[in-house]
Amino acid sequence: MNRYEKVFSTIESCEDAIVDYAVNLVRFPTTSGNEKGAQAYVKTIMTDLAFDPIDMWEPDIEKMHNHPAFISKRKDFKGSPNVVGILRGTGGGKSLILNSHIDIVPEGDPDQWHYPPFGGIVENGVIYGRGISDMKGTKAAIFGAIQALRKANIRVKGDITVQSVIEEETGSAGTLACALKGYQADAAIIPEPSGFKICPAQQGSSWFRIHVRGKSAHAGQRYLGVNAITKSTRVLTAIKTFEDHINKEYTSFLYKNVPIPFAINIGNIKGGEWPSTVPEHVVIEGRMGVPPGLSLNDAWEMFERWIKTETANETWLAENQPTVEWFGAHWGPAQIDPNHAIVKTATEAYSKVCETSPKIAGTPWATDGRILTEFADTPALVFGPGTSAHCPDEFMKIKDLICYAKILAAIIIDWCETDAL
Amino acid sequence: MNRYEKVFSTIESCEDAIVDYAVNLVRFPTTSGNEKGAQAYVKTIMTDLAFDPIDMWEPDIEKMHNHPAFISKRKDFKGSPNVVGILRGTGGGKSLILNSHIDIVPEGDPDQWHYPPFGGIVENGVIYGRGISDMKGTKAAIFGAIQALRKANIRVKGDITVQSVIEEETGSAGTLACALKGYQADAAIIPEPSGFKICPAQQGSSWFRIHVRGKSAHAGQRYLGVNAITKSTRVLTAIKTFEDHINKEYTSFLYKNVPIPFAINIGNIKGGEWPSTVPEHVVIEGRMGVPPGLSLNDAWEMFERWIKTETANETWLAENQPTVEWFGAHWGPAQIDPNHAIVKTATEAYSKVCETSPKIAGTPWATDGRILTEFADTPALVFGPGTSAHCPDEFMKIKDLICYAKILAAIIIDWCETDAL
């Protein structure tokens, strides 16, 4: 039995531990500001697995404000610690960062769930819950792989750094804090749910807020006013045609066969305040995907110009132009060389476990990988199991987690290197 | 100088008092639940003008719950008194109710106002402020007319009852409380801002709430979800075609030349909660106009069926039907005989003051008149100056108030009767 077979079989025997990690993590409702308990739990896992040092700290927002990639609406990160643990290698070998965020998006309408969002229910080999796929399941798989390597007595040369970070969903402040503390490595894996696709490119994204103005009047004489909700449907149409445009102009082999490579989502709408009054103001918020190769600034400028042009053929909107704000979170696109050694290592590890070739692609969303690639001198590859995220009944198959833990173990063995057998 | 000329000239000399009443009333921000101070002020005016009795009471919600016309979201009416004052006539003659509400709709976005909504600013002969037109200006005109009749030593035979009521904007509970206390008369005038049109008919209206469902997903893969905001635009279209339909089916000479006699307003919309998540739920609220001659129940049933039919040609909506609720306020339509004596009296009074014939029409909105007509045995006519309501820079021209006070005085003289000169 070679090293790989040994660790793979050990991972299979660790299945209960991996599921336990995953289920326990899901039961912490770690929306922004509520990560502390889960991170304390992560620290205990690291302690059990002999990580040393383990660094748990609340990032100092004052020290981050001036960084060009800093984004946050928070006043401070009190109660929201990062946890970084290092497993020192035996010396030599390449180092690796395994980065996963602990924060989750809100669970949405509980009525749309068949499982309690924070119940950590396991049924027919599937774990359900907010964050299981994005990305607590793979955090469990990371620890499963490391536990199995220990049990199989396989030590590697390079250092392994595990980062459990806050604030990914709101702009990457947690990973930025890691970068600013000096954490780096020869490569990083971001196990976001790419459906086992190996992603050297990740699209950027930016939140927008559009204000549409109307003119109020009494409902019964609505013809004396201008309905901002009705007018906003033209803006929705303009957003759609911009999405068509950007996907025609920016194409990449990494996004072939994707229905909408660079999607624009209308995330929420709010307007009017009284059923019997013609509404004078609508706010639309959403998320624009930004193709690798297009800067955020250029994307912003193109979008603003498009909305202006596409609504200018309507008299009221031409005179009362919708305004665009870029608020809250934005993430630039990023990519590493598709021929980078970490891509090759991940590809081979996948093939070893799955006995087939993986797909090489770009992500449909931004990740913390950009911060590592651009600001921590650590080329980051996005690669993880699962596909569901930000939806009711978010789930992860246990067999995919076990498979992914095996692939991670193989990546660690190959990238960080062991002594020859 | 005859009685009319005498009271008209007295009203002109009372202009400052009328403007004072109006400005003071506007300065009370009497949204639902906040009427107490303004009503206390109304009571002092009534006391000064020798109304007796004056009845100021907080309606007992327990006694109203079972009435078919009762609507309110409030738990009680603490802090929200009605005020009713009676000026006893000398005996004989016909009695008259003058009914105006003290509550206002919210002021909306203050940035859309050039004048402070509760400032009671007077500029170039115009009073600005929330509620001046709907309907504090005419409350001032009522008291102006009565003050002038006193000063001119004109006493009438019939009783005059002035009702200053709460909760008109939210369903007529204030006027219903007056009806349940037994207040009634031979006719009533509701001085809502009909633009000096004399309105024997008033349309009903009803608030609706429509839920549109989607399916959430991550923004970057929005094609895996169903966007409830995008789907809701089909519902907006269906509402518009229903408005077209109802205005084609229900016509009346009282609504000729009105751009949209029975308007349906989309009042507010709210959906989604996160820019990066495909929204799974949208709520649309609005107000449907109900033509006189159509019952509320029939209107509800027609609307619901229309929304269902018009969205059923879209696969998702056919399987996830939007649901309609009738929440909050609704007012049935109402009408009195266009040949009723009060219509004739008001028409003659208008002609006496304005030296031209008034327009006879139907209102674009519901009023408390329905409660008086249907539940207080008091045929109610809607007739008042001004047209602006529920909008920024709501205004009333002082000359229109003075003109209206004169018409009211003439109506009182003719309807309640004086002894022959």
Chai-1 contact restraints between the chains, C-beta under 6 A:
chainA,res_idxA,chainB,res_idxB,connection_type,confidence,min_distance_angstrom,max_distance_angstrom,comment,restraint_id
A,V105,B,W274,contact,1.0,0.0,6.0,A-B,restraint_1
A,G108,B,S216,contact,1.0,0.0,6.0,A-B,restraint_2
A,D109,B,H281,contact,1.0,0.0,6.0,A-B,restraint_3
A,Q112,B,E280,contact,1.0,0.0,6.0,A-B,restraint_4
A,W207,B,P275,contact,1.0,0.0,6.0,A-B,restraint_5
A,S216,B,G108,contact,1.0,0.0,6.0,A-B,restraint_6
A,S216,B,C391,contact,1.0,0.0,6.0,A-B,restraint_7
A,A217,B,C391,contact,1.0,0.0,6.0,A-B,restraint_8
A,H218,B,A389,contact,1.0,0.0,6.0,A-B,restraint_9
A,H218,B,H390,contact,1.0,0.0,6.0,A-B,restraint_10
A,A219,B,N265,contact,1.0,0.0,6.0,A-B,restraint_11
A,A219,B,R287,contact,1.0,0.0,6.0,A-B,restraint_12
A,G220,B,A263,contact,1.0,0.0,6.0,A-B,restraint_13
A,G220,B,G289,contact,1.0,0.0,6.0,A-B,restraint_14
A,G220,B,P364,contact,1.0,0.0,6.0,A-B,restraint_15
A,G220,B,W365,contact,1.0,0.0,6.0,A-B,restraint_16
A,Q221,B,P364,contact,1.0,0.0,6.0,A-B,restraint_17
A,R222,B,A263,contact,1.0,0.0,6.0,A-B,restraint_18
A,R222,B,N265,contact,1.0,0.0,6.0,A-B,restraint_19
A,Y223,B,P259,contact,1.0,0.0,6.0,A-B,restraint_20
A,Y223,B,I260,contact,1.0,0.0,6.0,A-B,restraint_21
A,N227,B,I266,contact,1.0,0.0,6.0,A-B,restraint_22
A,I229,B,I266,contact,1.0,0.0,6.0,A-B,restraint_23
A,I229,B,I269,contact,1.0,0.0,6.0,A-B,restraint_24
A,T233,B,T233,contact,1.0,0.0,6.0,A-B,restraint_25
A,P259,B,Y223,contact,1.0,0.0,6.0,A-B,restraint_26
A,I260,B,Y223,contact,1.0,0.0,6.0,A-B,restraint_27
A,A263,B,G220,contact,1.0,0.0,6.0,A-B,restraint_28
A,A263,B,R222,contact,1.0,0.0,6.0,A-B,restraint_29
A,N265,B,A219,contact,1.0,0.0,6.0,A-B,restraint_30
A,N265,B,R222,contact,1.0,0.0,6.0,A-B,restraint_31
A,N265,B,V278,contact,1.0,0.0,6.0,A-B,restraint_32
A,I266,B,N227,contact,1.0,0.0,6.0,A-B,restraint_33
A,I266,B,I229,contact,1.0,0.0,6.0,A-B,restraint_34
A,G267,B,G272,contact,1.0,0.0,6.0,A-B,restraint_35
A,G267,B,W274,contact,1.0,0.0,6.0,A-B,restraint_36
A,G267,B,P275,contact,1.0,0.0,6.0,A-B,restraint_37
A,N268,B,G272,contact,1.0,0.0,6.0,A-B,restraint_38
A,N268,B,E273,contact,1.0,0.0,6.0,A-B,restraint_39
A,N268,B,P279,contact,1.0,0.0,6.0,A-B,restraint_40
A,I269,B,I229,contact,1.0,0.0,6.0,A-B,restraint_41
A,I269,B,I269,contact,1.0,0.0,6.0,A-B,restraint_42
A,I269,B,G271,contact,1.0,0.0,6.0,A-B,restraint_43
A,K270,B,K270,contact,1.0,0.0,6.0,A-B,restraint_44
A,G271,B,I269,contact,1.0,0.0,6.0,A-B,restraint_45
A,G272,B,G267,contact,1.0,0.0,6.0,A-B,restraint_46
A,G272,B,N268,contact,1.0,0.0,6.0,A-B,restraint_47
A,E273,B,N268,contact,1.0,0.0,6.0,A-B,restraint_48
A,W274,B,V105,contact,1.0,0.0,6.0,A-B,restraint_49
A,W274,B,G267,contact,1.0,0.0,6.0,A-B,restraint_50
A,P275,B,W207,contact,1.0,0.0,6.0,A-B,restraint_51
A,P275,B,G267,contact,1.0,0.0,6.0,A-B,restraint_52
A,P275,B,E285,contact,1.0,0.0,6.0,A-B,restraint_53
A,P275,B,G286,contact,1.0,0.0,6.0,A-B,restraint_54
A,P275,B,R287,contact,1.0,0.0,6.0,A-B,restraint_55
A,S276,B,R287,contact,1.0,0.0,6.0,A-B,restraint_56
A,T277,B,G267,contact,1.0,0.0,6.0,A-B,restraint_57
A,T277,B,H390,contact,1.0,0.0,6.0,A-B,restraint_58
A,V278,B,N265,contact,1.0,0.0,6.0,A-B,restraint_59
A,E280,B,Q112,contact,1.0,0.0,6.0,A-B,restraint_60
A,H281,B,D109,contact,1.0,0.0,6.0,A-B,restraint_61
A,E285,B,P275,contact,1.0,0.0,6.0,A-B,restraint_62
A,G286,B,P275,contact,1.0,0.0,6.0,A-B,restraint_63
A,R287,B,A219,contact,1.0,0.0,6.0,A-B,restraint_64
A,R287,B,P275,contact,1.0,0.0,6.0,A-B,restraint_65
A,R287,B,S276,contact,1.0,0.0,6.0,A-B,restraint_66
A,G289,B,G220,contact,1.0,0.0,6.0,A-B,restraint_67
A,P364,B,G220,contact,1.0,0.0,6.0,A-B,restraint_68
A,P364,B,Q221,contact,1.0,0.0,6.0,A-B,restraint_69
A,W365,B,G220,contact,1.0,0.0,6.0,A-B,restraint_70
A,A389,B,H218,contact,1.0,0.0,6.0,A-B,restraint_71
A,H390,B,H218,contact,1.0,0.0,6.0,A-B,restraint_72
A,H390,B,T277,contact,1.0,0.0,6.0,A-B,restraint_73
A,C391,B,S216,contact,1.0,0.0,6.0,A-B,restraint_74
A,C391,B,A217,contact,1.0,0.0,6.0,A-B,restraint_75
